[in-house]
């Protein structure tokens, strides 16, 4: 099945275009829960103990959020920092999420020259891969030869290409104008990348009207998001930046299409650390409550 058709159907069924980001750090875990794996007095204990605790935390969240959010995004950096034990948990988290029916996004931002990109693609999309995911994030700034290897697995698998990212300094490059022969009206770098993403995805459009080649568009830049939505009518958006990074539901309106579709919004720390707001250690219920609150907030901006 076309992966974005599958994602769109899952969003419609649940009524929540939210992706729960499992950017899990050991210090996000409630003390009482984490103490069973590695005492805080030892600075979190060995990496293997911290990794075990993180998987147990993820496992409970995945079971608790089932039917509340359609997708999870697993950010590899938080697992790499724990070495081999962490990467084992990265694999186990993705596998469990897929078994539970989530659309899985491996946030790995991979890309390189063609031969290396082929190896990355196989690592995440090949049958039986240890890090198998439905969709991964990629960096398109090496051009087409670093993208095409991933598209061998489309449309059953998809990619979200970095276009306009949510970080504060993204404009240092992405907002610059590409001026050709003195034409001051030339497109910005992010608009040019958006156009490339659109072309890469033209042959992979599903029944929902969106391509398996999507774009990462930060919620922290609502004006640019709205512009990209108009420029890229067949490009599905992964929208980071909600919650802890400062974006609100009102900032997201321009990222959705006229029917309230075409985008999924990621929230990581606001869901993972929701228990800290309540002061209680029932982190699963706190995460569920936060995801439901986010669903209700997003209803208004989706029209």
Buried (B, 14 or more C-beta within 10 A) or exposed (E): EBBBBBBBBBBBEBEBBBBBBBBBBBEBBBEEBBBEBBEEEEEBBBBBBBBBBBBBBBBBBBEBBBEBBBBBBBBBEBBEEBEEBBBBBBBBBBBBBBEBEBBBBBBBBBBBEBEBBBEBBBBBBBEEBBBBBBBBBBBBBBEEEBBBBBBEBBBEBBBBBBBBBBEEEBBEEBBEBEEEEEEEEBBBBBBBBBBBBBEBBEEBBBEBBBBBBBBBBBBBBBEBBBBBBEEBEBBBBBBBBBBBBEBEBEBBBBBBBEEBBBBBBBBBBBBBBBBBEEEEBBBBEBBBBBBBEBBEBBBEBBE
